[in-house]
Amino acid sequence: MFKPLLTAAMAVMAVAIPVQAGGLHDFDASVDVPNVSANKQGDCYSTKDESRVCYMRNTDGSYSLAIYDTDAPDYPIALNINCKTGNYRGYGTASNQQMKVWATSFCRDL
């Protein structure tokens, strides 16, 4: 059950973390390594209909969400939301209207 949610979380992280050029055999000490912090603000919770949401606050103040929606359990949703501006971007099979509902509800409940 959590595999789709984990997949969505990884998709969100792939968008949120900058990509650096390089490979295994071309290590260069001058290339700055991203600073990964163990004290990220985030959590997981369940909604009234037993949908599950995991989120993490990004360094720019936006939020990355991985959503397991019980209305569409086979397809997790990945969202990046800026609650200050109301902008959001999503990935998944949910409609734009469904993603807007998730984004609006998440920001309202912060």
N, CA, C and O atoms as a MOPAC input file, in Angstrom:
PM7 MOZYME 1SCF
protein

 N      0.80600 1    -1.19900 1     0.00000 1
 C      0.00000 1     0.00000 1     0.00000 1
 C      0.84800 1     1.26100 1     0.00000 1
 O      0.49700 1     2.25400 1    -0.63700 1
 N      1.96400 1     1.21900 1     0.71700 1
 C      2.79100 1     2.41600 1     0.80200 1
 C      3.74900 1     2.54200 1    -0.36600 1
 O      4.37900 1     3.58600 1    -0.53200 1
 N      3.87500 1     1.49900 1    -1.18400 1
 C      4.79000 1     1.56500 1    -2.31900 1
 C      4.40300 1     2.68200 1    -3.29100 1
 O      5.27900 1     3.42800 1    -3.72800 1
 N      3.09900 1     2.82600 1    -3.65200 1
 C      2.74500 1     3.94300 1    -4.53200 1
 C      3.01600 1     5.29900 1    -3.89000 1
 O      3.41900 1     6.24000 1    -4.57500 1
 N      2.79900 1     5.40500 1    -2.58000 1
 C      3.04500 1     6.65800 1    -1.87600 1
 C      4.53100 1     6.97900 1    -1.86500 1
 O      4.92500 1     8.13000 1    -2.04900 1
 N      5.35800 1     5.95400 1    -1.64800 1
 C      6.80600 1     6.13700 1    -1.67100 1
 C      7.27500 1     6.55000 1    -3.06600 1
 O      8.14400 1     7.41100 1    -3.20400 1
 N      6.70100 1     5.93500 1    -4.09200 1
 C      7.05500 1     6.28000 1    -5.47200 1
 C      6.72600 1     7.73800 1    -5.75300 1
 O      7.51500 1     8.44600 1    -6.37800 1
 N      5.55600 1     8.19000 1    -5.28900 1
 C      5.16400 1     9.58500 1    -5.49800 1
 C      6.09700 1    10.52200 1    -4.75200 1
 O      6.46300 1    11.57600 1    -5.27100 1
 N      6.48400 1    10.14800 1    -3.53600 1
 C      7.39900 1    10.98300 1    -2.75400 1
 C      8.74200 1    11.10800 1    -3.46600 1
 O      9.34000 1    12.18400 1    -3.49000 1
 N      9.21200 1    10.01100 1    -4.04300 1
 C     10.48300 1    10.04500 1    -4.76700 1
 C     10.36600 1    10.92200 1    -6.00500 1
 O     11.31800 1    11.61600 1    -6.36100 1
 N      9.21000 1    10.89900 1    -6.66700 1
 C      9.01400 1    11.74200 1    -7.84500 1
 C      9.04700 1    13.21300 1    -7.45600 1
 O      9.61600 1    14.03700 1    -8.17300 1
 N      8.43100 1    13.54700 1    -6.30900 1
 C      8.45200 1    14.92300 1    -5.83200 1
 C      9.87600 1    15.34600 1    -5.51300 1
 O     10.29500 1    16.44900 1    -5.86500 1
 N     10.61800 1    14.47300 1    -4.85000 1
 C     12.00000 1    14.80400 1    -4.48900 1
 C     12.86500 1    14.97800 1    -5.72900 1
 O     13.77800 1    15.80400 1    -5.74100 1
 N     12.58400 1    14.20500 1    -6.76900 1
 C     13.36900 1    14.33100 1    -7.99500 1
 C     13.18400 1    15.71300 1    -8.61200 1
 O     14.09700 1    16.24400 1    -9.24400 1
 N     11.99200 1    16.29700 1    -8.42500 1
 C     11.72400 1    17.63200 1    -8.94100 1
 C     12.29500 1    18.69200 1    -8.01100 1
 O     12.77200 1    19.73000 1    -8.47000 1
 N     12.24900 1    18.43400 1    -6.69400 1
 C     12.63200 1    19.45100 1    -5.70500 1
 C     14.14300 1    19.57400 1    -5.50300 1
 O     14.62100 1    20.63800 1    -5.11100 1
 N     14.89500 1    18.51600 1    -5.76000 1
 C     16.33600 1    18.54200 1    -5.51900 1
 C     17.05400 1    18.83600 1    -6.83600 1
 O     16.82300 1    18.14500 1    -7.82900 1
 N     17.91600 1    19.84600 1    -6.85900 1
 C     18.61900 1    20.17600 1    -8.10100 1
 C     19.53400 1    19.03800 1    -8.56000 1
 O     20.16500 1    18.35000 1    -7.75800 1
 N     19.57600 1    18.87500 1    -9.86100 1
 C     20.40800 1    17.82500 1   -10.44700 1
 C     21.80400 1    18.37700 1   -10.68100 1
 O     21.96200 1    19.49800 1   -11.16400 1
 N     22.81200 1    17.59200 1   -10.33900 1
 C     24.18700 1    17.99700 1   -10.59800 1
 C     24.77500 1    17.06200 1   -11.63800 1
 O     24.55900 1    15.85000 1   -11.60500 1
 N     25.51700 1    17.64700 1   -12.55400 1
 C     26.15700 1    16.83100 1   -13.57000 1
 C     27.26200 1    16.01300 1   -12.93000 1
 O     27.91700 1    16.46000 1   -11.98800 1
 N     27.45700 1    14.85100 1   -13.43200 1
 C     28.53900 1    14.02400 1   -12.90200 1
 C     28.12700 1    12.57500 1   -12.84800 1
 O     26.94900 1    12.23100 1   -12.94300 1
 N     29.10200 1    11.75900 1   -12.69800 1
 C     28.84100 1    10.33400 1   -12.59600 1
 C     29.74500 1     9.71800 1   -11.56100 1
 O     30.46500 1    10.42200 1   -10.85300 1
 N     29.71000 1     8.43200 1   -11.47300 1
 C     30.45800 1     7.70300 1   -10.46500 1
 C     31.96200 1     7.89100 1   -10.61700 1
 O     32.67500 1     7.97500 1    -9.61700 1
 N     32.44900 1     7.95800 1   -11.83700 1
 C     33.88900 1     7.96700 1   -12.05300 1
 C     34.48100 1     9.34400 1   -12.28300 1
 O     35.67700 1     9.45600 1   -12.55200 1
 N     33.69200 1    10.38000 1   -12.18800 1
 C     34.25000 1    11.70600 1   -12.42700 1
 C     34.09000 1    12.59400 1   -11.19900 1
 O     33.64400 1    13.73700 1   -11.30500 1
 N     34.45600 1    12.06700 1   -10.04000 1
 C     34.39100 1    12.83900 1    -8.80500 1
 C     35.32400 1    14.03600 1    -8.88000 1
 O     36.48200 1    13.92500 1    -9.28400 1
 N     34.79500 1    15.16800 1    -8.48600 1
 C     35.57700 1    16.39700 1    -8.43600 1
 C     35.24800 1    17.08500 1    -7.10900 1
 O     34.10000 1    17.47200 1    -6.89100 1
 N     36.21300 1    17.23900 1    -6.23800 1
 C     35.99200 1    17.80700 1    -4.91600 1
 C     35.50800 1    19.25000 1    -4.97200 1
 O     34.95200 1    19.75000 1    -3.99400 1
 N     35.70700 1    19.92100 1    -6.09000 1
 C     35.26300 1    21.30200 1    -6.19000 1
 C     33.76400 1    21.40500 1    -6.43300 1
 O     33.18100 1    22.47700 1    -6.27400 1
 N     33.14100 1    20.30100 1    -6.81600 1
 C     31.69600 1    20.30500 1    -7.02500 1
 C     31.03400 1    20.28600 1    -5.65300 1
 O     31.27400 1    19.39700 1    -4.83600 1
 N     30.21400 1    21.27200 1    -5.42900 1
 C     29.55500 1    21.38900 1    -4.12600 1
 C     28.51600 1    20.28700 1    -3.96200 1
 O     27.69200 1    20.05800 1    -4.84700 1
 N     28.56400 1    19.62100 1    -2.84300 1
 C     27.59800 1    18.56500 1    -2.53000 1
 C     26.39100 1    19.20300 1    -1.87000 1
 O     26.55400 1    20.03500 1    -0.97800 1
 N     25.16700 1    18.83300 1    -2.28700 1
 C     23.98700 1    19.43600 1    -1.65700 1
 C     23.95800 1    19.14200 1    -0.15900 1
 O     24.30400 1    18.04600 1     0.28000 1
 N     23.54500 1    20.12700 1     0.60300 1
 C     23.45400 1    19.98400 1     2.05200 1
 C     22.12700 1    19.30700 1     2.38700 1
 O     21.06500 1    19.89700 1     2.19000 1
 N     22.17900 1    18.09500 1     2.88200 1
 C     20.97500 1    17.36400 1     3.24500 1
 C     20.80700 1    17.46100 1     4.75000 1
 O     21.69900 1    17.08600 1     5.51200 1
 N     19.67100 1    17.96200 1     5.16600 1
 C     19.41600 1    18.16000 1     6.58600 1
 C     18.51800 1    17.05900 1     7.12000 1
 O     17.56300 1    16.65100 1     6.45900 1
 N     18.82300 1    16.58300 1     8.30500 1
 C     18.01900 1    15.53100 1     8.92000 1
 C     16.83300 1    16.10800 1     9.67100 1
 O     16.00500 1    15.34500 1    10.17000 1
 N     16.72000 1    17.41200 1     9.76900 1
 C     15.62600 1    17.99300 1    10.53200 1
 C     14.60100 1    18.66400 1     9.62500 1
 O     14.14100 1    19.76800 1     9.91800 1
 N     14.24700 1    18.01500 1     8.54500 1
 C     13.22000 1    18.53200 1     7.64500 1
 C     11.89500 1    18.59000 1     8.38100 1
 O     11.57900 1    17.71300 1     9.18500 1
 N     11.13000 1    19.61900 1     8.10100 1
 C      9.80200 1    19.70700 1     8.68000 1
 C      8.85700 1    18.93500 1     7.78800 1
 O      8.68500 1    19.27200 1     6.61700 1
 N      8.25000 1    17.91100 1     8.33000 1
 C      7.32100 1    17.11900 1     7.55500 1
 C      6.62900 1    16.09800 1     8.42700 1
 O      6.97100 1    15.90500 1     9.59400 1
 N      5.65600 1    15.45500 1     7.83600 1
 C      4.88800 1    14.47400 1     8.58400 1
 C      3.97200 1    13.73800 1     7.60700 1
 O      3.90000 1    14.06700 1     6.42400 1
 N      3.28900 1    12.75200 1     8.12700 1
 C      2.26400 1    12.03400 1     7.38100 1
 C      0.99000 1    12.04200 1     8.20500 1
 O      1.03500 1    12.03500 1     9.43500 1
 N     -0.13900 1    12.05500 1     7.52700 1
 C     -1.42200 1    12.00000 1     8.23300 1
 C     -2.46400 1    11.34900 1     7.33600 1
 O     -2.26700 1    11.21100 1     6.12800 1
 N     -3.57100 1    10.95500 1     7.94500 1
 C     -4.70000 1    10.37900 1     7.21500 1
 C     -5.86300 1    11.36100 1     7.25600 1
 O     -6.05200 1    12.07600 1     8.24100 1
 N     -6.63400 1    11.38900 1     6.18700 1
 C     -7.81100 1    12.24900 1     6.12600 1
 C     -9.02800 1    11.47000 1     6.62000 1
 O     -8.92400 1    10.29600 1     6.97200 1
 N    -10.17900 1    12.13500 1     6.64100 1
 C    -11.41400 1    11.48600 1     7.11200 1
 C    -11.79200 1    10.27700 1     6.26500 1
 O    -12.35500 1     9.30900 1     6.77700 1
 N    -11.48400 1    10.32900 1     4.97200 1
 C    -11.82900 1     9.19400 1     4.09800 1
 C    -10.69900 1     8.17300 1     3.99500 1
 O    -10.70400 1     7.32100 1     3.10700 1
 N     -9.72100 1     8.26400 1     4.91900 1
 C     -8.58400 1     7.33300 1     5.00300 1
 C     -7.56500 1     7.50000 1     3.87400 1
 O     -6.72900 1     6.62100 1     3.66300 1
 N     -7.62700 1     8.61900 1     3.14800 1
 C     -6.54200 1     8.94200 1     2.22500 1
 C     -5.33300 1     9.28700 1     3.08000 1
 O     -5.48100 1     9.73700 1     4.21600 1
 N     -4.13300 1     9.07900 1     2.53500 1
 C     -2.91800 1     9.36600 1     3.29800 1
 C     -2.07200 1    10.41400 1     2.57300 1
 O     -1.94200 1    10.40100 1     1.34900 1
 N     -1.51100 1    11.30900 1     3.35900 1
 C     -0.70200 1    12.40400 1     2.82500 1
 C      0.60400 1    12.45900 1     3.60600 1
 O      0.59900 1    12.46100 1     4.83700 1
 N      1.71200 1    12.50200 1     2.89100 1
 C      3.01400 1    12.75600 1     3.49500 1
 C      3.53800 1    14.03400 1     2.86500 1
 O      3.43500 1    14.22800 1     1.65400 1
 N      4.09900 1    14.90400 1     3.69300 1
 C      4.58000 1    16.17500 1     3.17500 1
 C      5.91600 1    16.53500 1     3.79900 1
 O      6.30600 1    16.01600 1     4.84500 1
 N      6.60100 1    17.44200 1     3.11900 1
 C      7.87300 1    17.94800 1     3.59300 1
 C      7.96900 1    19.41700 1     3.19500 1
 O      7.62400 1    19.78600 1     2.07200 1
 N      8.43200 1    20.24100 1     4.10700 1
 C      8.63000 1    21.65600 1     3.80300 1
 C      9.99800 1    21.80600 1     3.14300 1
 O     11.01300 1    21.38400 1     3.69700 1
 N     10.01600 1    22.40600 1     1.96400 1
 C     11.25600 1    22.62200 1     1.22500 1
 C     11.94500 1    23.89700 1     1.71700 1
 O     11.33100 1    24.72400 1     2.39100 1
 N     13.21300 1    24.04200 1     1.37500 1
 C     13.98300 1    25.19200 1     1.84900 1
 C     13.42800 1    26.52200 1     1.33500 1
 O     13.62800 1    27.55100 1     1.97900 1
 N     12.74400 1    26.52600 1     0.20700 1
 C     12.18500 1    27.76600 1    -0.32800 1
 C     10.81800 1    28.09800 1     0.26600 1
 O     10.19200 1    29.07900 1    -0.13600 1
 N     10.34600 1    27.28900 1     1.22200 1
 C      9.06100 1    27.54600 1     1.86900 1
 C      7.88900 1    26.83000 1     1.22400 1
 O      6.78400 1    26.84000 1     1.76500 1
 N      8.11500 1    26.20900 1     0.07400 1
 C      7.04500 1    25.43800 1    -0.55800 1
 C      6.96000 1    24.06300 1     0.12100 1
 O      7.79800 1    23.71900 1     0.95400 1
 N      5.95700 1    23.29900 1    -0.24200 1
 C      5.76100 1    21.97500 1     0.33300 1
 C      5.69000 1    20.93700 1    -0.77600 1
 O      5.09600 1    21.17500 1    -1.82700 1
 N      6.29600 1    19.79400 1    -0.53300 1
 C      6.21000 1    18.64300 1    -1.43400 1
 C      5.30700 1    17.62300 1    -0.76800 1
 O      5.51200 1    17.26600 1     0.39300 1
 N      4.31200 1    17.15500 1    -1.49900 1
 C      3.34300 1    16.20900 1    -0.96400 1
 C      3.31800 1    14.94000 1    -1.79600 1
 O      3.46300 1    14.97800 1    -3.01800 1
 N      3.13300 1    13.82700 1    -1.12200 1
 C      2.84100 1    12.54900 1    -1.76400 1
 C      1.49100 1    12.11800 1    -1.20900 1
 O      1.32200 1    12.00400 1     0.00600 1
 N      0.53500 1    11.87900 1    -2.09100 1
 C     -0.84200 1    11.63300 1    -1.66800 1
 C     -1.31600 1    10.28300 1    -2.18400 1
 O     -1.21400 1     9.98200 1    -3.37300 1
 N     -1.83400 1     9.48100 1    -1.26600 1
 C     -2.51700 1     8.23600 1    -1.61800 1
 C     -4.00000 1     8.51800 1    -1.42500 1
 O     -4.49300 1     8.52900 1    -0.29700 1
 N     -4.70500 1     8.74200 1    -2.51700 1
 C     -6.11500 1     9.10400 1    -2.48600 1
 C     -6.95700 1     7.83600 1    -2.58500 1
 O     -6.81600 1     7.07600 1    -3.54300 1
 N     -7.82200 1     7.60200 1    -1.61500 1
 C     -8.64700 1     6.38200 1    -1.63200 1
 C     -9.62200 1     6.37600 1    -2.80200 1
 O    -10.12000 1     5.31300 1    -3.17300 1
 N     -9.90500 1     7.53000 1    -3.39200 1
 C    -10.78500 1     7.58100 1    -4.56100 1
 C    -10.08400 1     7.07800 1    -5.81900 1
 O    -10.74700 1     6.67000 1    -6.77300 1
 N     -8.75700 1     7.10300 1    -5.83300 1
 C     -7.96400 1     6.60200 1    -6.95800 1
 C     -6.73400 1     5.90000 1    -6.39400 1
 O     -5.62100 1     6.40200 1    -6.54900 1
 N     -6.90900 1     4.74900 1    -5.74200 1
 C     -5.81300 1     4.12400 1    -4.99100 1
 C     -4.65600 1     3.58500 1    -5.82700 1
 O     -3.56300 1     3.38100 1    -5.30000 1
 N     -4.87400 1     3.35300 1    -7.10300 1
 C     -3.80300 1     2.79000 1    -7.93000 1
 C     -2.81000 1     3.83600 1    -8.41700 1
 O     -1.74200 1     3.48600 1    -8.91900 1
 N     -3.14700 1     5.10400 1    -8.27500 1
 C     -2.31400 1     6.15400 1    -8.83300 1
 C     -2.05100 1     7.24600 1    -7.79800 1
 O     -2.91000 1     8.09900 1    -7.57800 1
 N     -0.88700 1     7.23500 1    -7.16300 1
 C     -0.57800 1     8.28700 1    -6.18500 1
 C     -0.40400 1     9.63800 1    -6.87900 1
 O     -0.17500 1     9.71500 1    -8.08600 1
 N     -0.51800 1    10.68300 1    -6.08700 1
 C     -0.38600 1    12.04900 1    -6.58200 1
 C      0.84400 1    12.67300 1    -5.93900 1
 O      1.06300 1    12.51400 1    -4.73800 1
 N      1.63600 1    13.36900 1    -6.71400 1
 C      2.76900 1    14.13100 1    -6.19600 1
 C      2.48700 1    15.60300 1    -6.46800 1
 O      2.20100 1    15.98600 1    -7.60200 1
 N      2.56800 1    16.42200 1    -5.43000 1
 C      2.29700 1    17.85700 1    -5.56900 1
 C      3.42500 1    18.67800 1    -4.97000 1
 O      4.02900 1    18.28500 1    -3.97200 1
 N      3.70200 1    19.81000 1    -5.58000 1
 C      4.57200 1    20.81300 1    -5.00000 1
 C      3.72000 1    22.06300 1    -4.88300 1
 O      3.19000 1    22.55300 1    -5.88000 1
 N      3.58600 1    22.58800 1    -3.65100 1
 C      2.66100 1    23.68400 1    -3.39000 1
 C      3.39800 1    24.84500 1    -2.73400 1
 O      4.19500 1    24.65100 1    -1.81700 1
 N      3.12200 1    26.05100 1    -3.21500 1
 C      3.57300 1    27.26700 1    -2.54900 1
 C      2.32700 1    27.89800 1    -1.93000 1
 O      1.52900 1    28.51800 1    -2.63300 1
 N      2.16200 1    27.74100 1    -0.62400 1
 C      0.95400 1    28.21900 1     0.05000 1
 C      0.88300 1    29.74100 1     0.10300 1
 O     -0.20400 1    30.29700 1     0.25800 1
 N      2.01900 1    30.42600 1    -0.02300 1
 C      2.01700 1    31.89400 1     0.00400 1
 C      1.41700 1    32.46000 1    -1.27900 1
 O      0.68300 1    33.44800 1    -1.24400 1
 N      1.73100 1    31.83400 1    -2.40900 1
 C      1.24100 1    32.33600 1    -3.69900 1
 C      0.02600 1    31.58100 1    -4.20700 1
 O     -0.70300 1    32.08100 1    -5.06400 1
 N     -0.20000 1    30.37700 1    -3.68200 1
 C     -1.30400 1    29.55200 1    -4.16500 1
 C     -0.93800 1    28.72900 1    -5.38600 1
 O     -1.77600 1    27.99200 1    -5.90400 1
 N      0.29800 1    28.84000 1    -5.85500 1
 C      0.73000 1    28.06300 1    -7.01700 1
 C      0.99500 1    26.62200 1    -6.62200 1
 O      1.47600 1    26.35100 1    -5.52100 1
 N      0.68500 1    25.70800 1    -7.51000 1
 C      0.96900 1    24.29700 1    -7.28200 1
 C      1.26200 1    23.62200 1    -8.61500 1
 O      0.79100 1    24.04800 1    -9.66900 1
 N      2.04600 1    22.56700 1    -8.53400 1
 C      2.34200 1    21.71600 1    -9.68400 1
 C      2.16400 1    20.28900 1    -9.23300 1
 O      2.51400 1    19.93700 1    -8.10700 1
 N      1.62600 1    19.47000 1   -10.10100 1
 C      1.37000 1    18.10300 1    -9.70300 1
 C      1.72400 1    17.10800 1   -10.76900 1
 O      1.89100 1    17.43800 1   -11.94300 1
 N      1.83200 1    15.86900 1   -10.31900 1
 C      2.09900 1    14.76000 1   -11.21600 1
 C      1.20700 1    13.60800 1   -10.78500 1
 O      1.12000 1    13.28200 1    -9.60100 1
 N      0.56000 1    13.01000 1   -11.73800 1
 C     -0.31500 1    11.88000 1   -11.44400 1
 C     -1.51100 1    11.91700 1   -12.37500 1
 O     -1.58600 1    12.73800 1   -13.28900 1
 N     -2.42600 1    11.02800 1   -12.12900 1
 C     -3.59800 1    10.93000 1   -13.00700 1
 C     -4.76800 1    11.76600 1   -12.51400 1
 O     -5.80700 1    11.80500 1   -13.17300 1
 N     -4.63200 1    12.43500 1   -11.37600 1
 C     -5.70800 1    13.27900 1   -10.85600 1
 C     -5.91100 1    14.48100 1   -11.77700 1
 O     -4.97000 1    14.97100 1   -12.40000 1
 N     -7.14900 1    14.93800 1   -11.85000 1
 C     -7.45500 1    16.11500 1   -12.66900 1
 C     -6.90000 1    17.36900 1   -11.99100 1
 O     -6.55700 1    17.35500 1   -10.80900 1
 N     -6.82400 1    18.43400 1   -12.75600 1
 C     -6.34800 1    19.70200 1   -12.19700 1
 C     -7.26600 1    20.14200 1   -11.05800 1
 O     -6.79700 1    20.68400 1   -10.05700 1
 N     -8.56500 1    19.91300 1   -11.20500 1
 C     -9.51600 1    20.28500 1   -10.15500 1
 C     -9.25000 1    19.50600 1    -8.86600 1
 O     -9.30400 1    20.07500 1    -7.77600 1
 N     -8.96300 1    18.20300 1    -8.98600 1
 C     -8.66200 1    17.40000 1    -7.80100 1
 C     -7.37400 1    17.89100 1    -7.13500 1
 O     -7.30300 1    17.98900 1    -5.91000 1
 N     -6.36100 1    18.19900 1    -7.94500 1
 C     -5.10000 1    18.69600 1    -7.37800 1
 C     -5.30300 1    20.04600 1    -6.69600 1
 O     -4.69300 1    20.32400 1    -5.66400 1
 N     -6.16100 1    20.88000 1    -7.27700 1
 C     -6.45000 1    22.17800 1    -6.67100 1
 C     -7.12000 1    21.99000 1    -5.30700 1
 O     -6.81300 1    22.71700 1    -4.36200 1
 N     -8.03000 1    21.02300 1    -5.20000 1
 C     -8.69100 1    20.74200 1    -3.92200 1
 C     -7.66900 1    20.29500 1    -2.88400 1
 O     -7.69400 1    20.76900 1    -1.74800 1
 N     -6.76400 1    19.38000 1    -3.26600 1
 C     -5.72600 1    18.92700 1    -2.33600 1
 C     -4.84800 1    20.08900 1    -1.90200 1
 O     -4.56700 1    20.24000 1    -0.71400 1
 N     -4.40800 1    20.91900 1    -2.85800 1
 C     -3.51000 1    22.04600 1    -2.54400 1
 C     -4.20700 1    23.04600 1    -1.63100 1
 O     -3.62600 1    23.49900 1    -0.64500 1
 N     -5.43700 1    23.38900 1    -1.95100 1
 C     -6.18700 1    24.34800 1    -1.14300 1
 C     -6.42400 1    23.82200 1     0.26500 1
 O     -6.24700 1    24.55200 1     1.24000 1
 N     -6.81900 1    22.56700 1     0.37400 1
 C     -7.08500 1    21.97500 1     1.68400 1
 C     -5.80300 1    21.90100 1     2.52600 1
 O     -5.82200 1    22.20600 1     3.71900 1
 N     -4.70000 1    21.49900 1     1.90400 1
 C     -3.44400 1    21.39200 1     2.63700 1
 C     -3.03500 1    22.75100 1     3.19600 1
 O     -2.71000 1    22.86200 1     4.37800 1
 N     -3.05100 1    23.78100 1     2.36000 1
 C     -2.60700 1    25.11200 1     2.79900 1
 C     -3.55200 1    25.68200 1     3.85700 1
 O     -3.10800 1    26.34400 1     4.79400 1
 N     -4.82700 1    25.43000 1     3.71300 1
 C     -5.80700 1    25.93700 1     4.68800 1
 C     -5.57100 1    25.31800 1     6.06600 1
 O     -5.75300 1    25.98600 1     7.08400 1
 N     -5.16900 1    24.04900 1     6.10300 1
 C     -5.01200 1    23.32700 1     7.36500 1
 C     -3.64300 1    23.48100 1     8.00700 1
 O     -3.40200 1    22.92400 1     9.07800 1
 N     -2.73300 1    24.23400 1     7.36900 1
 C     -1.39700 1    24.40300 1     7.95800 1
 C     -1.45600 1    25.09300 1     9.30700 1
 O     -0.42000 1    25.31000 1     9.93500 1

